[in-house]
Amino acid sequence: MNIFPDPTATFQNQTPDIGKLGEQLVAEWLQAQGWVILHHRWRCRWGEIDLITCSEVGARADYTTPSETNRPLNSLNSSLLAFVEVKTRKPGNWDEGGRLAITPSKQAKLRQTAELFLAARSDLADFPCRFDVALVSCQRLSQPSSHAATDEAVQVPPLELGQPIVAAGYQLILKDYIQSAFS
């Protein structure tokens, strides 16, 4: 499954949302690591969580078959929820690639938003939870790729930490993934 935008699409005066590109890169990387993406950009009146994911600890989860997709999440014994904040930054940014943007007030806002998510999803309320931070570097390419743009051109499985990926005229690199970045 490719969640990157179609590189062959042409929209006048439309610049890709680099934050969304970074989130999509992290989502694909997490899926390759065995995580299930429950929500992308979950919003409530208090805030937004970039990615909400679930994993079976010690097992690679691949819920692509219809029977697995329909399985209730509370049947995933030893599951873990991760609320993932993705920071996508261009070179030369002021906040150490996004690390300094996770301030105590931002952490409190994410915790409050996660609590509201769990209140809305009582079937997940008993799962152990953690807050992860993904740091993505993003640089606009000076010239578009010379080879034909196809879905295969932007899909580069398996994704690895530090591996450059080209999508929508940008080079993206998942620089760091910090598990349990804060409590």
Secondary structure, DSSP 8 states (H G I E B T S, - for coil): ---S--TT---TT----HHHHHHHHHHHHHHHTT-EEEEEEEEETTEEEEEEEEEETTS-----SHHHHTS-GGG-TTEEEEEEEEEEE-TT-SSGGGGGG--HHHHHHHHHHHHHHHHH-GGGTTS-EEEEEEEEEEEE-SS--SS---HHHH--SS--TT-EEEETTEEEEEEEEEEEEE-
